[in-house]
Amino acid sequence: MSKRDPIAYFVHRQNVTHYQRLLQTPLEPDRRRAVLDLLAQEDAAERETDIAGHAAAYATDELPKLLRALGIVPQRLAFDDPGTMQGIQRVCFACDHKSQCQREVAAGTAATRYHDYCPNAMSLDHYLIRNEGREETTG
């Protein structure tokens, strides 16, 4: 329902407007409670979507930095193997170790320590082995 998704947001606003109009009419108590419940559900869904959208905007900020630390050019990975890149991004999005990753990248230790915390370590290693000698470290 986030404003980032205009269609979902439009449908959400239409639902809210409809439910609000219903509340302005005489309703039986059970029907009134049902409409209030629907409004509460719309409100909760909007909050959850906004929170998820905000989190998603920053969820994979460290991934390009980690890739570069490993000598992987993010654009090359995305071009050469879009399926792998999408899989890595999905795992990164759901990862619970973002703060550790951020610290390791900032400290310059990510390339030697990512196996300790990164759920993408095996995929990254596999990509590095497959492309040994092709990647160039970027600054």
DSSP file (Angstrom, degrees, kcal/mol; ACC not computed):
  #  RESIDUE AA STRUCTURE BP1 BP2  ACC     N-H-->O    O-->H-N    N-H-->O    O-->H-N    TCO  KAPPA ALPHA  PHI   PSI    X-CA   Y-CA   Z-CA
    1    1 A M              0   0    0      0, 0.0    45,-0.1     0, 0.0    12,-0.1   0.000 360.0 360.0 360.0   4.2    0.0    0.0    0.0
    2    2 A S    >   -     0   0    0      1,-0.1     3,-1.8     2,-0.0     7,-0.4  -0.239 360.0-118.2 -63.3 152.0    3.0    2.2   -0.1
    3    3 A K  T 3  S+     0   0    0      1,-0.3    -1,-0.1     6,-0.1     7,-0.0   0.670 112.1  73.9 -64.6 -14.7    3.0    5.3   -2.2
    4    4 A R  T 3  S+     0   0    0      1,-0.2    -1,-0.3     2,-0.1    -2,-0.0   0.753  95.7  51.3 -69.1 -23.5    5.9    3.6   -4.0
    5    5 A D  S <> S-     0   0    0     -3,-1.8     4,-2.6     1,-0.2    -1,-0.2  -0.843  75.7-172.3-113.4  91.7    3.4    1.2   -5.6
    6    6 A P  H  > S+     0   0    0      0, 0.0     4,-2.2     0, 0.0    -1,-0.2   0.807  80.1  51.1 -60.3 -33.4    0.7    3.6   -7.0
    7    7 A I  H  > S+     0   0    0      2,-0.2     4,-2.4     1,-0.2     5,-0.2   0.955 113.4  43.3 -70.0 -48.6   -1.8    0.9   -8.0
    8    8 A A  H  > S+     0   0    0      1,-0.2     4,-2.6     2,-0.2    -1,-0.2   0.901 114.9  51.1 -62.1 -39.9   -1.8   -0.8   -4.6
    9    9 A Y  H  X S+     0   0    0     -4,-2.6     4,-2.7    -7,-0.4    -1,-0.2   0.908 109.4  50.4 -64.4 -41.2   -1.9    2.6   -2.9
   10   10 A F  H  X S+     0   0    0     -4,-2.2     4,-2.4    -5,-0.2    -2,-0.2   0.932 112.0  47.1 -61.7 -46.6   -4.9    3.7   -5.0
   11   11 A V  H  X S+     0   0    0     -4,-2.4     4,-2.5     2,-0.2    -2,-0.2   0.926 112.3  50.8 -61.5 -44.7   -6.8    0.4   -4.2
   12   12 A H  H  X S+     0   0    0     -4,-2.6     4,-2.6     1,-0.2    -2,-0.2   0.939 111.0  47.5 -57.9 -48.4   -6.0    0.9   -0.5
   13   13 A R  H  X S+     0   0    0     -4,-2.7     4,-2.6     1,-0.2    -1,-0.2   0.887 110.9  52.3 -63.2 -38.2   -7.2    4.5   -0.5
   14   14 A Q  H  X S+     0   0    0     -4,-2.4     4,-2.5     2,-0.2    -1,-0.2   0.921 110.6  48.0 -62.8 -43.7  -10.4    3.4   -2.4
   15   15 A N  H  X S+     0   0    0     -4,-2.5     4,-2.7     2,-0.2     5,-0.2   0.936 112.3  48.2 -61.9 -47.1  -11.0    0.8    0.3
   16   16 A V  H  X S+     0   0    0     -4,-2.6     4,-2.7     1,-0.2     5,-0.2   0.927 112.4  48.9 -60.7 -45.5  -10.5    3.2    3.1
   17   17 A T  H  X S+     0   0    0     -4,-2.6     4,-2.3     1,-0.2    -1,-0.2   0.917 111.8  49.7 -60.5 -43.5  -12.8    5.8    1.6
   18   18 A H  H  X S+     0   0    0     -4,-2.5     4,-2.1     1,-0.2    -2,-0.2   0.933 112.8  46.1 -60.8 -46.9  -15.4    3.1    1.0
   19   19 A Y  H  X S+     0   0    0     -4,-2.7     4,-1.8     1,-0.2    -2,-0.2   0.878 111.3  52.3 -65.8 -37.7  -15.2    1.9    4.6
   20   20 A Q  H  X S+     0   0    0     -4,-2.7     4,-0.8    -5,-0.2    -1,-0.2   0.898 109.2  49.8 -65.5 -39.5  -15.3    5.5    6.0
   21   21 A R  H >< S+     0   0    0     -4,-2.3     3,-0.9     1,-0.2     4,-0.4   0.905 107.6  54.5 -64.5 -40.6  -18.4    6.2    4.0
   22   22 A L  H >< S+     0   0    0     -4,-2.1     3,-1.6     1,-0.3    -1,-0.2   0.892 103.5  56.2 -59.1 -39.3  -20.0    3.1    5.3
   23   23 A L  H 3< S+     0   0    0     -4,-1.8    -1,-0.3     1,-0.3    -2,-0.2   0.739  99.3  60.8 -66.8 -21.1  -19.3    4.3    8.9
   24   24 A Q  T << S+     0   0    0     -3,-0.9    -1,-0.3    -4,-0.8    -2,-0.2   0.543  97.3  73.4 -82.3  -6.6  -21.2    7.5    8.1
   25   25 A T  S <  S-     0   0    0     -3,-1.6     2,-0.3    -4,-0.4     0, 0.0  -0.717 101.6 -89.1-103.3 156.9  -24.4    5.5    7.4
   26   26 A P        +     0   0    0      0, 0.0     2,-0.3     0, 0.0    -2,-0.1  -0.502  56.2 177.4 -65.6 124.6  -26.6    3.8   10.0
   27   27 A L        -     0   0    0     -2,-0.3    -4,-0.0    -4,-0.1    -5,-0.0  -0.942  35.2-105.3-129.5 150.1  -25.2    0.3   10.5
   28   28 A E     >  -     0   0    0     -2,-0.3     4,-2.7     1,-0.1     5,-0.2  -0.420  42.5-109.1 -65.2 151.5  -26.1   -2.6   12.7
   29   29 A P  H  > S+     0   0    0      0, 0.0     4,-2.4     0, 0.0     5,-0.2   0.871 118.2  49.8 -54.2 -41.6  -23.6   -3.0   15.5
   30   30 A D  H  > S+     0   0    0      1,-0.2     4,-2.0     2,-0.2     5,-0.1   0.912 112.9  46.1 -65.2 -41.6  -22.1   -6.2   14.1
   31   31 A R  H  > S+     0   0    0      2,-0.2     4,-2.3     1,-0.2    -1,-0.2   0.892 111.1  52.9 -67.5 -38.9  -21.7   -4.7   10.6
   32   32 A R  H  X S+     0   0    0     -4,-2.7     4,-2.5     1,-0.2    -2,-0.2   0.920 109.5  48.8 -62.1 -44.1  -20.2   -1.5   12.1
   33   33 A R  H  X S+     0   0    0     -4,-2.4     4,-2.4    -5,-0.2    -1,-0.2   0.894 110.1  52.1 -62.2 -39.5  -17.6   -3.7   14.0
   34   34 A A  H  X S+     0   0    0     -4,-2.0     4,-2.2     2,-0.2    -2,-0.2   0.908 110.2  47.6 -63.8 -41.9  -16.8   -5.5   10.8
   35   35 A V  H  X S+     0   0    0     -4,-2.3     4,-2.3     2,-0.2    -2,-0.2   0.909 111.5  50.6 -66.2 -41.6  -16.2   -2.3    8.9
   36   36 A L  H  X S+     0   0    0     -4,-2.5     4,-2.3     1,-0.2    -2,-0.2   0.892 109.8  51.2 -62.5 -38.8  -14.0   -1.0   11.8
   37   37 A D  H  X S+     0   0    0     -4,-2.4     4,-2.4     2,-0.2    -2,-0.2   0.907 109.1  50.3 -63.4 -41.9  -12.0   -4.3   11.6
   38   38 A L  H  X S+     0   0    0     -4,-2.2     4,-2.3     2,-0.2    -2,-0.2   0.901 110.3  49.9 -63.5 -40.5  -11.6   -3.9    7.9
   39   39 A L  H  X S+     0   0    0     -4,-2.3     4,-2.4     2,-0.2    -1,-0.2   0.913 110.3  50.2 -63.2 -42.3  -10.3   -0.3    8.4
   40   40 A A  H  X S+     0   0    0     -4,-2.3     4,-2.6     1,-0.2    -2,-0.2   0.894 110.0  50.8 -63.1 -39.5   -7.9   -1.5   11.0
   41   41 A Q  H  X S+     0   0    0     -4,-2.4     4,-2.6     2,-0.2    -2,-0.2   0.908 109.9  49.4 -64.7 -41.7   -6.6   -4.2    8.7
   42   42 A E  H  X S+     0   0    0     -4,-2.3     4,-2.2     2,-0.2    -2,-0.2   0.912 112.2  48.9 -62.3 -42.0   -6.1   -1.7    5.9
   43   43 A D  H  X S+     0   0    0     -4,-2.4     4,-2.2     2,-0.2    -2,-0.2   0.921 112.8  46.7 -64.1 -44.8   -4.2    0.6    8.3
   44   44 A A  H  X S+     0   0    0     -4,-2.6     4,-2.6     1,-0.2    -2,-0.2   0.904 111.7  51.2 -64.6 -41.4   -2.0   -2.3    9.6
   45   45 A A  H  X S+     0   0    0     -4,-2.6     4,-2.4     1,-0.2    -1,-0.2   0.893 109.6  50.4 -63.9 -39.3   -1.3   -3.4    6.0
   46   46 A E  H  X S+     0   0    0     -4,-2.2     4,-2.4     2,-0.2    -1,-0.2   0.926 111.7  47.5 -65.2 -43.7   -0.3    0.1    5.0
   47   47 A R  H  X S+     0   0    0     -4,-2.2     4,-2.5     2,-0.2    -2,-0.2   0.928 112.8  48.7 -62.6 -44.9    2.1    0.4    8.0
   48   48 A E  H  X S+     0   0    0     -4,-2.6     4,-2.7     1,-0.2    -2,-0.2   0.907 112.4  48.4 -62.2 -42.2    3.6   -3.1    7.3
   49   49 A T  H  X S+     0   0    0     -4,-2.4     4,-2.8     2,-0.2    -1,-0.2   0.905 111.6  49.3 -66.2 -41.4    4.1   -2.3    3.6
   50   50 A D  H  X S+     0   0    0     -4,-2.4     4,-2.3     2,-0.2    -2,-0.2   0.905 112.8  47.5 -64.1 -40.9    5.7    1.1    4.4
   51   51 A I  H  X S+     0   0    0     -4,-2.5     4,-2.6     2,-0.2    -2,-0.2   0.933 114.5  46.3 -65.0 -45.7    8.1   -0.5    6.9
   52   52 A A  H  X S+     0   0    0     -4,-2.7     4,-2.8     1,-0.2    -2,-0.2   0.899 112.3  50.9 -64.2 -40.3    9.0   -3.3    4.5
   53   53 A G  H  X S+     0   0    0     -4,-2.8     4,-1.6     2,-0.2    -1,-0.2   0.899 111.6  47.6 -63.6 -40.9    9.5   -0.8    1.7
   54   54 A H  H  X S+     0   0    0     -4,-2.3     4,-0.8     2,-0.2    -2,-0.2   0.920 113.9  46.9 -65.6 -44.3   11.7    1.3    3.9
   55   55 A A  H >X S+     0   0    0     -4,-2.6     4,-1.1     1,-0.2     3,-0.9   0.904 110.0  53.7 -64.3 -40.6   13.7   -1.7    4.9
   56   56 A A  H 3X S+     0   0    0     -4,-2.8     4,-0.5     1,-0.3    -1,-0.2   0.843  99.6  62.4 -64.3 -33.0   14.0   -2.9    1.3
   57   57 A A  H 3< S+     0   0    0     -4,-1.6    -1,-0.3     1,-0.2    -2,-0.2   0.803 120.3  24.2 -62.7 -27.8   15.4    0.4    0.2
   58   58 A Y  H X< S+     0   0    0     -3,-0.9     3,-1.4    -4,-0.8     4,-0.3   0.398  95.1  99.8-115.2  -0.6   18.4   -0.2    2.5
   59   59 A A  H 3< S+     0   0    0     -4,-1.1     3,-0.2     1,-0.3    -2,-0.1   0.811  93.3  30.3 -63.2 -33.1   18.4   -3.9    2.8
   60   60 A T  T >< S+     0   0    0     -4,-0.5     3,-0.6     1,-0.2    -1,-0.3   0.045  79.6 117.6-117.1  27.0   21.2   -4.6    0.3
   61   61 A D  T <> S+     0   0    0     -3,-1.4     4,-0.5     1,-0.2    -1,-0.2   0.857  80.2  47.9 -59.7 -35.5   23.3   -1.4    0.6
   62   62 A E  H 3> S+     0   0    0     -4,-0.3     4,-2.8    -3,-0.2    -1,-0.2   0.696  90.5  82.9 -81.8 -18.4   26.3   -3.4    1.8
   63   63 A L  H <> S+     0   0    0     -3,-0.6     4,-2.9     1,-0.2     5,-0.2   0.922  91.3  45.9 -56.9 -51.2   26.1   -6.1   -1.0
   64   64 A P  H  > S+     0   0    0      0, 0.0     4,-2.4     0, 0.0    -1,-0.2   0.886 114.2  50.7 -60.2 -34.6   28.0   -4.1   -3.7
   65   65 A K  H  X S+     0   0    0     -4,-0.5     4,-2.2     2,-0.2    -2,-0.2   0.911 111.6  46.7 -67.7 -42.0   30.6   -3.1   -1.1
   66   66 A L  H  X S+     0   0    0     -4,-2.8     4,-1.5     2,-0.2     6,-0.2   0.925 111.6  51.6 -64.4 -44.2   31.1   -6.7   -0.1
   67   67 A L  H  <>S+     0   0    0     -4,-2.9     5,-3.1    -5,-0.2     3,-0.4   0.933 110.8  47.6 -58.5 -46.3   31.3   -7.8   -3.7
   68   68 A R  H ><5S+     0   0    0     -4,-2.4     3,-1.6     1,-0.2    70,-0.4   0.889 107.2  56.8 -62.6 -38.3   33.9   -5.2   -4.4
   69   69 A A  H 3<5S+     0   0    0     -4,-2.2    -1,-0.2     1,-0.3    -2,-0.2   0.817 108.0  48.8 -61.6 -29.3   35.8   -6.3   -1.3
   70   70 A L  T 3<5S-     0   0    0     -4,-1.5    -1,-0.3    -3,-0.4    -2,-0.2   0.433 124.0-106.0 -88.4  -0.2   35.9   -9.8   -2.8
   71   71 A G  T < 5S+     0   0    0     -3,-1.6     2,-0.5     1,-0.3    -3,-0.2   0.661  77.1 136.1  83.8  16.7   37.1   -8.5   -6.1
   72   72 A I      < -     0   0    0     -5,-3.1    -1,-0.3    -6,-0.2    -2,-0.2  -0.855  52.9-138.5-100.3 129.5   33.7   -9.0   -7.8
   73   73 A V    >>  -     0   0    0     -2,-0.5     4,-2.4     1,-0.2     3,-0.5  -0.785  12.9-149.3 -84.9 113.3   32.4   -6.2  -10.0
   74   74 A P  H 3> S+     0   0    0      0, 0.0     4,-2.5     0, 0.0     5,-0.2   0.869  94.8  50.5 -54.4 -41.6   28.7   -6.0   -9.1
   75   75 A Q  H 3> S+     0   0    0      1,-0.2     4,-2.0     2,-0.2     5,-0.2   0.866 110.1  50.5 -65.7 -35.7   27.6   -4.9  -12.6
   76   76 A R  H <> S+     0   0    0     -3,-0.5     4,-3.6     2,-0.2     5,-0.4   0.921 110.4  49.1 -68.3 -42.8   29.6   -7.8  -14.2
   77   77 A L  H  X S+     0   0    0     -4,-2.4     4,-2.6     1,-0.2     8,-0.3   0.934 112.2  48.7 -59.7 -45.9   27.9  -10.3  -11.9
   78   78 A A  H  < S+     0   0    0     -4,-2.5    -1,-0.2    -5,-0.2    -2,-0.2   0.865 118.3  40.4 -63.2 -35.9   24.5   -8.9  -12.7
   79   79 A F  H  < S+     0   0    0     -4,-2.0    -2,-0.2    -5,-0.2    -1,-0.2   0.931 121.1  39.9 -77.9 -47.8   25.2   -9.0  -16.4
   80   80 A D  H  < S+     0   0    0     -4,-3.6    -3,-0.2     1,-0.2    -2,-0.2   0.848 135.5  13.7 -72.0 -35.0   27.0  -12.3  -16.6
   81   81 A D     X  +     0   0    0     -4,-2.6     4,-2.3    -5,-0.4     3,-0.3  -0.541  63.8 167.8-144.8  71.4   24.8  -14.2  -14.1
   82   82 A P  H  > S+     0   0    0      0, 0.0     4,-2.6     0, 0.0     5,-0.2   0.829  79.7  57.2 -59.9 -32.7   21.6  -12.4  -13.3
   83   83 A G  H  > S+     0   0    0      2,-0.2     4,-2.3     1,-0.2     5,-0.2   0.925 108.7  45.3 -63.8 -44.2   20.1  -15.5  -11.6
   84   84 A T  H  > S+     0   0    0     -3,-0.3     4,-2.8     2,-0.2     5,-0.2   0.924 113.0  51.0 -63.9 -44.0   23.0  -15.7   -9.2
   85   85 A M  H  X S+     0   0    0     -4,-2.3     4,-2.5    -8,-0.3    -2,-0.2   0.920 110.9  48.0 -61.2 -43.7   22.8  -11.9   -8.5
   86   86 A Q  H  X S+     0   0    0     -4,-2.6     4,-2.4     2,-0.2    -1,-0.2   0.907 112.4  49.3 -64.3 -40.7   19.1  -12.1   -7.9
   87   87 A G  H  X S+     0   0    0     -4,-2.3     4,-2.3     2,-0.2    -2,-0.2   0.923 111.6  48.4 -63.3 -43.8   19.5  -15.0   -5.5
   88   88 A I  H  X S+     0   0    0     -4,-2.8     4,-2.6     1,-0.2    -2,-0.2   0.906 111.2  50.9 -63.0 -42.0   22.3  -13.3   -3.6
   89   89 A Q  H  X S+     0   0    0     -4,-2.5     4,-2.7    -5,-0.2    -1,-0.2   0.906 109.2  50.8 -62.9 -41.6   20.2  -10.1   -3.4
   90   90 A R  H  X S+     0   0    0     -4,-2.4     4,-1.6     2,-0.2    -2,-0.2   0.928 112.8  45.4 -62.1 -44.7   17.2  -12.1   -2.0
   91   91 A V  H  X S+     0   0    0     -4,-2.3     4,-0.7     1,-0.2    -2,-0.2   0.918 113.4  50.3 -64.5 -42.6   19.4  -13.8    0.6
   92   92 A C  H >< S+     0   0    0     -4,-2.6     3,-0.9     1,-0.2    -2,-0.2   0.896 106.5  56.0 -62.0 -40.6   21.0  -10.4    1.5
   93   93 A F  H 3< S+     0   0    0     -4,-2.7    -1,-0.2     1,-0.2    -2,-0.2   0.887 113.8  39.5 -58.7 -40.2   17.6   -8.8    1.9
   94   94 A A  H 3< S+     0   0    0     -4,-1.6    -1,-0.2    -5,-0.1    -2,-0.2   0.461  90.0 124.6 -90.0  -1.6   16.5  -11.4    4.4
   95   95 A C    <<  -     0   0    0     -3,-0.9     3,-0.4    -4,-0.7    -3,-0.1  -0.290  49.1-157.8 -67.9 141.6   19.9  -11.6    6.2
   96   96 A D  S    S+     0   0    0      1,-0.2     3,-0.2     2,-0.1    -1,-0.1   0.320  84.2  70.3 -95.1   5.6   20.1  -10.9   10.0
   97   97 A H     >  +     0   0    0      1,-0.2     4,-2.5    20,-0.1     5,-0.2   0.022  55.5 120.4-113.9  27.3   23.8  -10.0    9.9
   98   98 A K  H  > S+     0   0    0     -3,-0.4     4,-2.7     1,-0.2     5,-0.2   0.885  75.6  50.8 -60.9 -40.5   23.6   -6.6    8.1
   99   99 A S  H  > S+     0   0    0     -3,-0.2     4,-2.3     2,-0.2    -1,-0.2   0.903 111.7  47.5 -67.6 -38.4   25.2   -4.6   10.9
  100  100 A Q  H  > S+     0   0    0      2,-0.2     4,-2.8     1,-0.2     5,-0.2   0.920 112.2  50.3 -65.8 -41.9   28.1   -7.1   11.1
  101  101 A C  H  X S+     0   0    0     -4,-2.5     4,-2.9     1,-0.2     5,-0.2   0.931 110.1  50.3 -59.2 -45.9   28.5   -6.9    7.4
  102  102 A Q  H  X S+     0   0    0     -4,-2.7     4,-2.5     1,-0.2    -1,-0.2   0.920 112.1  47.3 -59.9 -44.4   28.5   -3.1    7.5
  103  103 A R  H  X S+     0   0    0     -4,-2.3     4,-2.3     2,-0.2     6,-0.2   0.921 113.3  48.0 -63.0 -44.4   31.2   -3.2   10.2
  104  104 A E  H  X>S+     0   0    0     -4,-2.8     5,-2.1     2,-0.2     6,-1.2   0.904 112.7  48.0 -65.9 -41.4   33.4   -5.7    8.4
  105  105 A V  H ><5S+     0   0    0     -4,-2.9     3,-0.8    -5,-0.2    -1,-0.2   0.940 113.4  47.9 -62.9 -46.0   33.1   -3.7    5.1
  106  106 A A  H 3<5S+     0   0    0     -4,-2.5    -2,-0.2     1,-0.2    -1,-0.2   0.860 113.3  47.9 -63.0 -36.1   33.9   -0.5    6.9
  107  107 A A  H 3<5S-     0   0    0     -4,-2.3    -1,-0.2    -5,-0.2    -2,-0.2   0.585 111.2-120.9 -81.7 -10.1   36.9   -2.1    8.7
  108  108 A G  T <<5S+     0   0    0     -4,-0.8    -3,-0.2    -3,-0.8     3,-0.1   0.676  87.1 106.4  78.8  16.9   38.2   -3.6    5.5
  109  109 A T    >>< +     0   0    0     -5,-2.1     4,-1.5    -6,-0.2     3,-0.8   0.368  41.9  99.3-107.4   2.9   37.9   -7.1    6.9
  110  110 A A  H 3> S+     0   0    0     -6,-1.2     4,-1.9     1,-0.2     3,-0.2   0.879  77.1  58.0 -60.5 -40.3   34.9   -8.4    5.0
  111  111 A A  H 34 S+     0   0    0      1,-0.2    -1,-0.2     2,-0.2     4,-0.1   0.783 115.7  35.4 -64.3 -26.5   36.9  -10.3    2.4
  112  112 A T  H <4 S+     0   0    0     -3,-0.8    -1,-0.2     1,-0.1    -2,-0.2   0.622 126.4  36.6-100.3 -14.6   38.6  -12.4    5.1
  113  113 A R  H >< S+     0   0    0     -4,-1.5     3,-2.0    -3,-0.2     4,-0.5   0.465  79.6 100.1-118.0  -1.7   35.7  -12.8    7.5
  114  114 A Y  G >X S+     0   0    0     -4,-1.9     4,-3.0     1,-0.3     3,-1.1   0.784  76.7  66.2 -62.1 -25.4   32.5  -13.0    5.4
  115  115 A H  G 34 S+     0   0    0      1,-0.2    -1,-0.3     2,-0.2    -2,-0.1   0.784  93.8  62.2 -62.6 -25.1   32.5  -16.8    5.9
  116  116 A D  G <4 S+     0   0    0     -3,-2.0    -1,-0.2     1,-0.1    -2,-0.2   0.733 127.8   1.2 -72.7 -22.8   31.8  -16.2    9.6
  117  117 A Y  T <4 S+     0   0    0     -3,-1.1    -2,-0.2    -4,-0.5    -3,-0.1   0.569  97.9 103.8-140.6 -19.7   28.5  -14.4    9.1
  118  118 A C    ><  -     0   0    0     -4,-3.0     3,-1.6    -5,-0.2     4,-0.2  -0.625  46.4-161.1 -85.7 119.9   27.4  -14.2    5.4
  119  119 A P  T 3  S+     0   0    0      0, 0.0     3,-0.3     0, 0.0     4,-0.2   0.633  94.8  58.9 -69.8 -11.0   24.6  -16.6    4.3
  120  120 A N  T 3> S+     0   0    0      1,-0.2     4,-3.0     2,-0.1     5,-0.3   0.391  73.2 105.9 -92.5   2.4   25.8  -15.9    0.7
  121  121 A A  H <> S+     0   0    0     -3,-1.6     4,-2.7     1,-0.2     5,-0.2   0.880  79.6  46.9 -53.5 -46.0   29.3  -17.1    1.4
  122  122 A M  H  > S+     0   0    0     -3,-0.3     4,-2.5    -4,-0.2    -1,-0.2   0.914 114.3  46.9 -65.6 -42.7   28.9  -20.4   -0.5
  123  123 A S  H  > S+     0   0    0     -4,-0.2     4,-2.4     2,-0.2    -2,-0.2   0.910 113.7  48.7 -64.2 -41.5   27.3  -18.7   -3.5
  124  124 A L  H  X S+     0   0    0     -4,-3.0     4,-2.6     2,-0.2    -2,-0.2   0.919 111.9  48.6 -65.2 -43.2   30.0  -16.0   -3.6
  125  125 A D  H  X S+     0   0    0     -4,-2.7     4,-2.7    -5,-0.3     5,-0.2   0.918 110.7  51.4 -61.3 -43.4   32.7  -18.6   -3.3
  126  126 A H  H  X S+     0   0    0     -4,-2.5     4,-2.5     1,-0.2    -2,-0.2   0.921 111.5  47.0 -60.4 -44.7   31.1  -20.6   -6.2
  127  127 A Y  H  X S+     0   0    0     -4,-2.4     4,-1.9     1,-0.2    -1,-0.2   0.921 111.8  50.9 -63.4 -43.5   31.0  -17.5   -8.3
  128  128 A L  H  < S+     0   0    0     -4,-2.6    -2,-0.2     1,-0.2    -1,-0.2   0.907 111.7  47.2 -61.7 -42.1   34.6  -16.6   -7.5
  129  129 A I  H >< S+     0   0    0     -4,-2.7     3,-1.1     1,-0.2    -1,-0.2   0.925 112.6  49.2 -65.0 -45.1   35.8  -20.1   -8.4
  130  130 A R  H 3< S+     0   0    0     -4,-2.5    -1,-0.2     1,-0.2    -2,-0.2   0.822 121.2  35.8 -62.5 -31.3   33.8  -20.2  -11.7
  131  131 A N  T >X S+     0   0    0     -4,-1.9     3,-2.5    -5,-0.2     4,-1.0   0.069  79.9 156.4-114.5  23.8   35.2  -16.8  -12.7
  132  132 A E  T <4 S+     0   0    0     -3,-1.1    -3,-0.1     1,-0.3    -4,-0.0  -0.269  74.2  11.5 -54.4 128.0   38.7  -17.0  -11.3
  133  133 A G  T 34 S+     0   0    0      2,-0.1    -1,-0.3    -5,-0.1    -4,-0.1   0.227 111.0  84.4  88.8 -14.9   40.9  -14.6  -13.2
  134  134 A R  T <4 S+     0   0    0     -3,-2.5    -2,-0.2     2,-0.0     2,-0.1   0.821  74.2  77.1 -88.3 -33.0   38.1  -12.8  -14.9
  135  135 A E     <  -     0   0    0     -4,-1.0     2,-0.4    -7,-0.1   -63,-0.1  -0.442  64.0-153.8 -81.4 151.3   37.2  -10.3  -12.1
  136  136 A E        -     0   0    0     -2,-0.1     2,-0.2   -65,-0.0   -65,-0.1  -0.978  23.8-113.7-122.5 138.2   39.1   -7.2  -11.4
  137  137 A T        -     0   0    0     -2,-0.4     2,-0.3   -67,-0.1   -68,-0.1  -0.506  32.7-153.8 -69.6 133.7   39.2   -5.5   -8.0
  138  138 A T              0   0    0    -70,-0.4   -67,-0.1    -2,-0.2   -66,-0.1  -0.788 360.0 360.0-107.7 155.4   37.6   -2.1   -8.1
  139  139 A G              0   0    0     -2,-0.3    -1,-0.1   -70,-0.0    -2,-0.0   0.433 360.0 360.0 -94.1 360.0   38.4    0.7   -5.7
